[in-house]
């Protein structure tokens, strides 16, 4: 059953159980191919308190590009190839989304089934957390200025869904609930790393909210490190 809690769990997440000598690693970079669109900054004029938290324009997070057209906010994950029937314990350390500067930070988040997720309110103003899953239970939690943290969890595996603030409509994040710990989200440099994988052949996916999903297969041996790069491009009109 879904629960909202205000108590944070300050425990250490368990590590995965593959010997360091046997574990493999997949790493790489995600880049954008094509002409990048010019995006308008986030408009916060409707709330002067939010606008006043920034001295410069706030970049739109729909497409975050770094040097060399690397792409941020891309979720790279293992989609198939893990041992059949294998289960993975969820970390007890909460994943976090902070409402800071009237933005959700991070914009893209992965966590495991049953892992706590902590929503923080660093702004000290009224926000709300409206999660819109379809397999898990939808919820809408007010967070007035005096409420600094709320905690929740999701009991079912689920693909990406939106979390938004109804008070400030430009505020949104994307969350995915995984059944295993083999996922990574890129920063602006486009880099990802998935460690502690047993030897095998895996299908990887790279997901972006606007650029879609790209997949590729990779085989790693015991103790191997494989470089796998993804290229995303704007979908055809």
Secondary structure, 3 states (H helix, E strand, C coil): CCCCECCCCCCCCCCCCCCCCCCEEEEEEEEEECCCCCCCCCCCCCCHHHHCCCCCCCCCCCCCECHHHEECCCEEEEEECCCCCCCCCCCCCCEEEEEECCEEECCEEEEECCCCEEEEECCCCCEEEEECCCCCCCEEEEECCCCCEEEECCCCCEEEEEEECCCCCCCEEEEEEECCCCEEECCCCCEEEEEEECCEEEEEEEEECCCEEEEEEEEECCCCEEECCEEEECCCC
